[in-house]
Amino acid sequence: MSPDPNLFSIIHDRRSMRQFLDKPVPEEVLEKILTAGFRAPFAAQLCSIVYTRDSKKIDTLRQLGAYPTTKVLMFFLVDLRRLEKIMKQRGHTYDFDDSYTLWLGLEDASLVAENVILAAEGLGLGSVLLGAAPYFVELLAEMFKIPKRVFPIVGLCLGYPDPAEHTEIRPRFPLEYSAYQDEYLDHSTADIEACMRVMDEGYLAQNYYVERNAKIPLAKGKDDIDYDTYSWCEHISRKFCQGGWAKYPFLEMLRLQGFDV
Ligand SMILES: Cc1cc2nc3c(=O)[nH]c(=O)nc-3n(C[C@H](O)[C@H](O)[C@H](O)COP(=O)(O)O)c2cc1C
């Protein structure tokens, strides 16, 4: 197969899109995207997808972060139920460490999701993932009739991007601090500072948090960082320094769906 430079421009030009045109996504386009999604490598085909184009459902799902102009909203599911049915047909009973099957399912679902995202880009659509799906497992289970042994990993808003939305390519850590030949790099203070500089200066230059008014409040202590200096490293730190995000521990949500973890 010859190299395809178009693939590289799709990967490098992609950015999350959160505003979509009022233009439906045709059935055949969606089918093409979904088919490409499931061409991803798999461990055990443990991923299923549920999706809706129903604007009322999409509106209800704004509580988990769905953007109002989304045209298709999909959820990537870890699906142990289908595997167990196949095993039953073969006369076998599932007997495995659920945590590890879940791990494999997460891998399968993540790879399908990335394929869907890139396939959508390739067909001129834009998308953004929604990480809150697991926290809304009860609502999603009811809305989409998701049975036990099936768990929503992540959501995806899809549509034709609205050119009026101001977006930029977001920074990443420099490659040398993320990919290491032969030996893991245990980052020195200078390495960490180099990572932080790229991320903080990149987001500040794009006015990212000011434009979105997106500072995470501190539950305790005085917040003496204003928008001139508030950037990605402070933001990501605040996400992970104030306890969990769910009303009950994360594993409880998996147990609600019948996972033995
Ligand atoms: C697992 C996951 C969950 C995400 N959840 C959300 C979300 O709930 N809302 C949102 O606006 N963006 C969400 N994003 C998008 C990220 O904010 C975005 O990918 C990141 O800021 C990098 O920007 P880029 O995609 O434009 O390169 C999520 C991304 C991932 C991988």
The ligand as a Tripos MOL2 file, in Angstrom:
@<TRIPOS>MOLECULE
LIG
   31    33     1     0     0
SMALL
NO_CHARGES

@<TRIPOS>ATOM
      1 C1        -11.9470   10.6950   27.1820 C.3       1 LIG1
      2 C2        -12.1860   12.1170   26.7450 C.ar      1 LIG1
      3 C3        -13.2400   12.8240   27.2680 C.ar      1 LIG1
      4 C4        -13.5130   14.1240   26.8610 C.ar      1 LIG1
      5 N1        -14.5980   14.7740   27.3710 N.ar      1 LIG1
      6 C5        -14.8990   16.0120   26.9370 C.ar      1 LIG1
      7 C6        -16.0840   16.6720   27.3810 C.ar      1 LIG1
      8 O1        -16.8530   16.1300   28.1910 O.2       1 LIG1
      9 N2        -16.3650   17.9070   26.8870 N.ar      1 LIG1
     10 C7        -15.5390   18.5190   25.9830 C.ar      1 LIG1
     11 O2        -15.8460   19.6350   25.5860 O.2       1 LIG1
     12 N3        -14.4040   17.9310   25.5360 N.ar      1 LIG1
     13 C8        -14.0800   16.6890   25.9830 C.ar      1 LIG1
     14 N4        -12.9600   16.0450   25.5050 N.ar      1 LIG1
     15 C9        -12.1300   16.6960   24.4790 C.3       1 LIG1
     16 C10       -10.8400   17.2200   25.0670 C.3       1 LIG1
     17 O3        -11.1150   18.3660   25.8380 O.3       1 LIG1
     18 C11        -9.9150   17.5580   23.8950 C.3       1 LIG1
     19 O4         -9.6740   16.3950   23.1360 O.3       1 LIG1
     20 C12        -8.5690   18.0910   24.4170 C.3       1 LIG1
     21 O5         -8.7980   19.3260   25.0630 O.3       1 LIG1
     22 C13        -7.5730   18.3060   23.2950 C.3       1 LIG1
     23 O6         -8.1360   19.1560   22.3060 O.3       1 LIG1
     24 P1         -8.2710   18.6860   20.7800 P.3       1 LIG1
     25 O7         -9.1530   17.4600   20.7470 O.co2     1 LIG1
     26 O8         -8.9200   19.8530   20.0850 O.co2     1 LIG1
     27 O9         -6.9020   18.4070   20.2830 O.co2     1 LIG1
     28 C14       -12.6630   14.7440   25.9060 C.ar      1 LIG1
     29 C15       -11.5840   14.0240   25.3820 C.ar      1 LIG1
     30 C16       -11.3550   12.7280   25.7880 C.ar      1 LIG1
     31 C17       -10.1990   11.9620   25.1800 C.3       1 LIG1
@<TRIPOS>BOND
     1     1     2 1
     2     2     3 ar
     3     2    30 ar
     4     3     4 ar
     5     4     5 ar
     6     4    28 ar
     7     5     6 ar
     8     6     7 ar
     9     6    13 1
    10     7     8 2
    11     7     9 ar
    12     9    10 ar
    13    10    11 2
    14    10    12 ar
    15    12    13 ar
    16    13    14 ar
    17    14    15 1
    18    14    28 ar
    19    15    16 1
    20    16    17 1
    21    16    18 1
    22    18    19 1
    23    18    20 1
    24    20    21 1
    25    20    22 1
    26    22    23 1
    27    23    24 1
    28    24    25 2
    29    24    26 1
    30    24    27 1
    31    28    29 ar
    32    29    30 ar
    33    30    31 1
@<TRIPOS>SUBSTRUCTURE
     1 LIG1         1 GROUP 0 **** ****
